[in-house]
Amino acid sequence: MNTKGAAFLGMALALTVGACVAQQQSAPAGEALAGNWQVTSLVGGALPAGASVTLDFAGKTVSGNAGCNRYSGNFVQKGQALTFAPTALTRMACAPMLMDVESGFTKALAAVNRYDMAADTLRLFVGDTLIMQAQRR
């Protein structure tokens, strides 16, 4: 993905998040979130070649690679409702494309309010809008 594509990804995320109204779902919890997940799509698009974004759930914490930097923070899950507290990030500089991916990922993570799972695929939503998918590693 070139810089224009990464910028589009960030713009699409901002529009998607801005258009969605937070909803809390009361459906029963799916499979356990625990474990390691590789993000495969963000705001409906595949990640650019060379970008690695991960979610590692353990207890009530989540950590991983945000595209450039490592991150960690807490999350709350109740049924299929899922929210993430603000995350702490390391402060390395990377190529602009990776920094754009990281910016899109951290904004998406902060906006998530529910999830579902099918087999080894984790899907994260803002309201009814799918904003991120990940595969169990």
N, C-alpha and C positions, 0 to 999 in steps of 0.2 A: 504494500500500500504506500503510495507516495504521500507527501505532506498535505496535498489538497484532499486526498482520501481520508487521511487522519483528521484533518480539520472538519471535514464533512461529518465524520463519526461523532466528533465532539458537539457539533452543531445539532445533529439529529438527536443526540442524547438530551441536550438542553431543551429542545422543543418537546420531546417525548415526556420528560419529567415535568415540564411546565404545564403540559396539557392534562396530566393525570391527577386525579383526586385520590388521596390516600384512603385505602379501605382496609379494614381488619376482617379477616375471614375466620370463621369458627369451625371449619371443617377439621376432622381429626388429623393428627400428624401423620405424615407419610413415613417412609423409611427413615432411619436415623441419618442425620447430616454428617455424623462423625466420619472423619477420614479425609482423604486428599482428592481434590477435584482440579481438573485442567479446564480453564475457560476456553470454549470453542467459538462462541459468538458474543458480540456486544452490540446492543442496539440494532439487532437484525443483520449485522454484517460479520463476516469471518474476521478473525484477527489477522493483521498483516504478517507476512513471513518474518520470522525472527523474533516475534513478540511472544512472550510466555507470561501468562497470567494464571495464578493459581489461588485456590481457596483451600485452606487446611483447617478443618473444624476439630476442636478438641475441648471437651467440657463446654464452657460458655465463652470460649475465645475462638477467634478466627485469625489466621495469619497467612502469609504467602508472598508471592511475587506479584507486584502491581503492574508489571511491564518493564519497569526500570528498577525501582526501589522495592525493598522488603517492607511489609506493613504488618501491623497487628492491632487487634482491638477486641471488643466484646460484641456479642449478639444476644438477642432475646428471641426465643421461639415459643409460640403458644399455638398449638394446633398447626395450621399452615401459615399463620401470621409469622412474619420474620422481619426483624429490624436490626440494623447494625449501628452501634455507637460510633462516634468519630474514631478514625484510626490514626495510629502513629506511623509515620513513614521515615525510613532512612532518607538521607539527603544527597544522593549521588546525582550527577548530571549524566544524561544519556543522549543519544541521537534524538532530534526533534520528533521523529515519528514515534519513538518509544515513549517520550514524554507526553505526547498527545494521547496515546493509548492509556497510559497511566492516569492522566487527567480524566478521561472518559470513564475508566473503571472506577476510580474513587467516587466520582459523582454518581455513577449508577449504584454502587454499593450503598451510598448514603440514602438513596431514594427507594431502595427495595422495601416492600412491605408484605410480600407473601412469596411462597414458593410451592412447587410441586415436583414430584419425581416420577419417572417412568423408567423402569429397569435401572441402568447406570447413568441416567441423564438427570441432572438437576436443572430446573428452570426457575429463574428469579423474575419477579414481576413488580411493576408499579401499577397498582390497580389491576386492570385486565390486560395491560400491555407487557408483553414479554420483552425484557431488556437484557437478559444474559442467560446463556446456557453453558453448562460445564459437564464434563464426563468424569466419572470416577476413575482414579488412577490406580 
